[in-house]
């Protein structure tokens, strides 16, 4: 009989510990949210791992001469075509030079007055012109 009493007592104690842990979990979670919200942005970024480095735009007069990672898409009207550049007036009225080469993919050859959409690198090289 003594052995059965000990088993019930252990079961009761284990149940009480489980209830206490479950009751403490939400309070613990709230507390951890408070402490993480006070982290600085640098500490938060450091805890997430390496942050990719963004390449600076080339200096004036320098441009990419081959395809690379897409930086943005430019849309507008072709104003001038040179052997290695297209001058495009974007929809806001800005003149944008698109550098082209062997790596540029064309849907079809463009002419002055055509509306185009181009995916360009940070240095202005047109990866594709549609």
C-alpha positions as CSV (number, residue, x, y, z in Angstrom):
1,X,0.0,0.0,0.0
2,X,2.9,2.3,0.8
3,X,4.3,1.8,-2.7
4,X,0.9,2.8,-4.4
5,X,0.8,5.9,-2.2
6,X,4.3,7.0,-3.4
7,X,3.3,6.5,-7.0
8,X,0.2,8.7,-6.6
9,X,2.2,11.3,-4.8
10,X,4.9,11.3,-7.6
11,X,2.2,11.6,-10.2
12,X,0.6,14.5,-8.3
13,X,3.9,16.3,-7.9
14,X,4.7,15.9,-11.6
15,X,1.3,17.2,-12.5
16,X,1.8,20.3,-10.2
17,X,5.2,21.0,-11.8
18,X,3.8,20.7,-15.3
19,X,1.0,23.2,-14.4
20,X,3.5,25.6,-12.9
21,X,5.7,25.4,-16.0
22,X,2.7,26.0,-18.3
23,X,1.5,28.9,-16.2
24,X,4.9,30.5,-16.2
25,X,5.4,30.1,-20.0
26,X,3.2,33.1,-21.2
27,X,4.8,35.4,-18.6
28,X,8.3,34.2,-19.8
29,X,7.3,34.8,-23.4
30,X,6.1,38.4,-22.6
31,X,9.3,39.1,-20.8
32,X,11.5,37.9,-23.7
33,X,9.5,40.1,-26.1
34,X,10.2,43.1,-23.9
35,X,14.0,42.4,-23.9
36,X,14.2,41.8,-27.6
37,X,12.3,45.0,-28.5
38,X,15.1,46.9,-26.7
39,X,17.8,45.5,-29.0
40,X,19.5,48.0,-31.3
41,X,19.0,47.6,-35.0
42,X,22.7,46.7,-35.4
43,X,22.4,44.0,-32.7
44,X,19.3,42.6,-34.4
45,X,21.0,42.5,-37.8
46,X,24.1,40.9,-36.3
47,X,22.0,38.1,-34.8
48,X,20.4,37.4,-38.2
49,X,23.7,36.7,-39.9
50,X,25.6,38.4,-42.7
51,X,24.0,41.4,-44.4
52,X,24.6,41.5,-48.2
53,X,26.8,44.4,-49.3
54,X,25.2,46.6,-52.0
55,X,27.7,47.8,-54.6
56,X,27.9,51.6,-55.0
57,X,26.9,53.2,-58.3
58,X,29.7,53.7,-60.6
59,X,31.3,57.2,-60.8
60,X,30.3,59.5,-63.5
61,X,31.6,58.4,-66.9
62,X,32.0,54.8,-65.8
63,X,29.6,52.1,-66.6
64,X,29.2,48.3,-66.7
65,X,30.4,46.7,-69.9
66,X,28.8,43.3,-69.4
67,X,25.6,41.7,-67.8
68,X,25.4,41.5,-64.1
69,X,22.9,41.5,-61.2
70,X,19.7,43.3,-62.1
71,X,19.4,46.6,-60.2
72,X,16.2,48.0,-61.6
73,X,13.9,48.2,-64.5
74,X,13.7,51.3,-66.7
75,X,10.8,52.0,-69.1
76,X,10.4,54.7,-71.6
77,X,10.8,55.9,-75.2
78,X,13.9,55.4,-77.2
79,X,15.3,58.9,-78.1
80,X,18.7,58.0,-79.6
81,X,20.6,54.9,-80.6
82,X,24.4,54.8,-80.7
83,X,26.5,51.6,-81.4
84,X,26.8,50.8,-77.6
85,X,24.1,53.0,-76.0
86,X,20.4,53.6,-76.1
87,X,19.2,56.9,-74.7
88,X,15.7,56.4,-73.2
89,X,13.4,59.1,-71.9
90,X,11.7,57.4,-68.9
91,X,8.0,58.1,-68.0
92,X,9.0,60.9,-65.6
93,X,10.9,62.7,-68.4
94,X,14.5,61.8,-67.3
95,X,17.1,60.9,-69.9
96,X,18.6,57.5,-69.1
97,X,21.6,55.9,-71.0
98,X,21.4,52.2,-71.4
99,X,24.7,50.5,-72.3
100,X,24.4,47.5,-74.6
101,X,26.7,44.8,-75.7
102,X,26.9,41.1,-76.7
103,X,25.3,40.1,-73.4
104,X,22.2,42.2,-73.9
105,X,19.1,40.1,-74.8
106,X,16.7,41.7,-77.2
107,X,13.1,40.6,-77.9
108,X,13.5,42.4,-81.3
109,X,15.7,45.2,-82.6
110,X,14.5,48.6,-81.5
111,X,14.3,51.9,-83.3
112,X,14.0,55.6,-82.2
113,X,10.4,56.2,-80.9
114,X,9.8,52.7,-79.7
115,X,8.6,52.2,-76.1
116,X,11.0,49.9,-74.3
117,X,11.4,48.2,-70.9
118,X,15.0,47.3,-69.9
119,X,16.4,45.5,-66.9
120,X,19.7,47.2,-66.1
121,X,22.7,46.7,-63.7
122,X,23.8,49.3,-61.2
123,X,26.3,50.6,-63.8
124,X,23.6,51.0,-66.5
125,X,24.3,47.9,-68.6
126,X,21.1,46.6,-70.2
127,X,20.8,42.9,-69.4
128,X,17.6,42.8,-71.6
129,X,15.6,45.2,-73.7
130,X,11.9,44.4,-74.5
